[in-house]
Amino acid sequence: MIQSGLNRVFIARLAGTPVFDPNGDQVGKVRDVVVTLRANNQPPRVLGLAVEVPPRRRIFVPITRVTAIDNGTVVITGLLNMRRFEQRSTETLVLAEILDQTVKIVQADQNFAANEKVVIEDVAMEMAKTSDWFLEKVHVMKRGTGFRRRGASATVAWSEISGINVAEGNQGTSNLLSTFTNLKAADLAHAIHSLTLKRRAEVARALDDERLADVLQEMDENDRVELLAELDRERAADVIGEMEPDDAADLLREVGKDKAKALLDLMEPEDAEDVARLMKYEDYSAGGMMTTEPIVLTADSTVAEALAFIRQAEIAPGLASQVYVCRQPLETPTGKFVGVVHFQKLLREPPATLLGAIVDKEAVTLQPNADINTVSSMLASYNLLSMPVVDENDRLIGVVTVDDVLDHLLPENWRHKEDIRVK
């Protein structure tokens, strides 16, 4: 029997709650609640929780295994079935499918008129005397009018609303997205993967260009191509323009030549030029894997200036590991490549020191046609996180990082493999 200090549990607030075993060890986090809808507008029965366990696998935990929900924690008992959760046709996910639905008020009250349309903001589950859990309460909101984005809101009984339809078209996303607020891009990509295509598309349209670009970079090939197809071409081009050039080039290779050309034509010329240049190289070559936006400075730049660039939050760790010293121009393809300065070297030198005085001019470089085996071997041999790629005229054209190589070495669909051991 569940021991809870709460008379009701609002499910949107339950999202992300840590799940512990009886020994106090965390086993995962709540990602959704699984229910089954019932006839005659009866409150849906709660079947269990969709719990995310490392490494981002969702499993099903029956509600009968939950012993406590309180103080921002969920405690469960018994052995976990680590098989990936697969939603059945008779099951509904509260956060993914019920939140943001537009429904009607059955009877007028002090808050709403009869048949007035409202939006579901949250759903509360309560335990009955039989120890079964049901969705008893729904927090709903009127749509705002004029300059008001929010209308009046109230918590009503499940029986006081009608029109729940898990296949509803043009369903909102604001309340669902609020449960994703603190997720990293990779975790958000995984969360979106678990949604239906309809809901994936709705979420994608609601995300801003930069956030969606980050998510697409973390998705499997099939998922991101499918999702990109749900966007209009102008929006798709804007999102691709926000992606790292190497990831954008990979994605455009996957959508087909005709669509890739159409999207490149809609992109900003500068972004399109970088991506188009990368698409000329083989996918599994240094040129095909490299990014065209490393940290490039001149020999008369100072250590302080270099460290300021490295500190920027948007710079990936692999790119921040080294500063590349070149002659003007500093945009790739640059002037003559001079060498590199590792970030540890920068930390050991006075801030006013010029990079030209400490640059490693013997740094190993890659040719753009170097294959993935050569690239990975050189990164491992020299214990590097990144390596410069130069052309026949010794101009820096890009940088290959360890994560670029791993993305190409790992098997397809590696993000959702079942054979990763979970302790």
Buried (B, 14 or more C-beta within 10 A) or exposed (E): EBEBEBEBBBBBEBBBBEBBBEEEEEBBBBBBBBBEBEEEBEBBBBBBBBBBBEEBBBBBBBBBBBBBBEEEBBBBEEEBEEEEBEBEEEBBBBBBBBBBBBBBBBEEEEBBEEEBBBBBBBBBBBBEEEEEBBBBBBBBBBBEEEEEEEBEBBBBEBBBBEBBEBEBEEBBBEBBBBBBEEBEBBBBBBBBBBBBEBBBBBBBBBBEBEBBBBBBBBBBEEBBBBBBEBBEEEBBBBBBBBBBBBBBBBBBBBBEEEBBEBBBEBBEEEBBEBBBBBBEBEBBBBBBBBBBBBBBBBBEBBBEBBBEBBEEEEBBEBBBBBBBBBBEEBBBBBBEBBBBBBBEBBEEBEEEBBBBEBBBEEBEBBBBEBEBEBBBEBBEEEEBBBBBBBBEEBBBBBBBBBBBBEBBEEEEEEBBEEEEEEE
